[in-house]
Amino acid sequence: MPSKNDFFIGEALMGEAPDLAHLDVMIGSKQGPVGFAFAQSLSQPSKGHGSLLAVIRPNLCPKPQTIIIPKVTIANLDQANKIFGPAQSAVAKAVADCVDEGAIPESKLDDWVIIVNVFIHPEAKDYRRIYQYNYGATKLAIRRALDNYPPLKKILYDKDRAKHPVAGIKVPKLWRPPYLQVALDHPSMEHQAKVIKQLPNSDRIILEVGTPFLKKYGMDAIRQVRELAPNKYIVADLKTLDVGKLEVDDAFKATADGVVVSGLASTSSIDKFLLEAERMGIDGIIDMMEVEDPVAKLKRLKQIPRVVILHRGIDSEQSVSVSGSNETQRKKWGFVPMIKELYKNDKLLSGKDRVLVAVAGGISPETAFNAVDVGADILIVGRYITSSKDVKNSTRRIINILPGYSDIDLTRIHEEDDDDAALQKQLEDNDSTPKIPKKKLLEEKKIVRDVQ
């Protein structure tokens, strides 16, 4: 008896609208789940989605036997003709050619069946294109199914770069540090709107709706920033101390991507806050301002944060001498490698850090080098940028210090490429944020100073 364990799934999209083809394919044993679904579909057709056997021409089916199920409800004869004409013959010919080319084993011709879900847009008109696109997409989907495509490395590499063409939005994640986080603290919507509009077009920039800003406008501050920057990663600096679940939920509804809890809150409150953020699918962030030993605090938590902020507050900056301020800053940033060491065994499957470390407090182009040098993943900058007379230039001076591309991710994949050599090259370039040696950092630091 044939194996019941043969079960393969593939997908492919090919062509241009409205004649494009988008196929879902299942291949498997007649005795297994694909065979059962095949029989059910053929024997129990539904209105507008009646299944049909793929035929190269009338009275000539390919092997393995293949059934076609329309994704779009067939409402009239014109739509039916597209399925029963170019699509039906294209799918059948593709299956036959996959056998002829050795993609489908000859030993499986009478053991397997194939189910193909076919999308044809109601406005599609060009029969030649409908045929070509469905033929190509069927062959590609079958090969992908039998090759167990895509490999995990490709999924992990592309998942945060990709933008779905129909969804029309890109929900950012913290996948390519280091970042520049611009803290929008000034409690004036008009002022912040001007700042946002002047920022360079860079996916290394994330936005923070600061605490004073939030206190004045409430969650509407997040919504209005989202309207101005729909594709940006937005942090809501709640600095929550208690009853975090409610604040997380409100920030989530206002479209925040990350929410901040104070490290001074009780361990229980922080855990509940992080758990609720995880449940909502957004990032939980801990601000360690005024926490003497951030590592000790983190060790007491049950939940793992996405970001830990080592923060020297504005009042602290202004209440000490310049030398004392810098010494305090260096001491605080010394916790960066200690926090990374704490979570070294909690890395993501891709090998990236699960927990990122951000630094804040009087960061300028000079101190930014120090932050990058100790391994900070996020540099939080407020007044240096938001109070600048030239917001774009001030921002550039920071992001140009960050290792890696300072603008958009130049290695982002816009089209599918199953070529093994090309994919291997992409995977070799996976670390798009190479570390800059300290010597080079110091040389670039001198250049920045000379420009000043």
Summary of the structure (lengths in Angstrom):
residues: 452
radius of gyration: 27.7
end to end distance: 78.8
largest distance: 90.2
contacts: 1453
relative contact order: 0.09
helix: 42%
strand: 17%
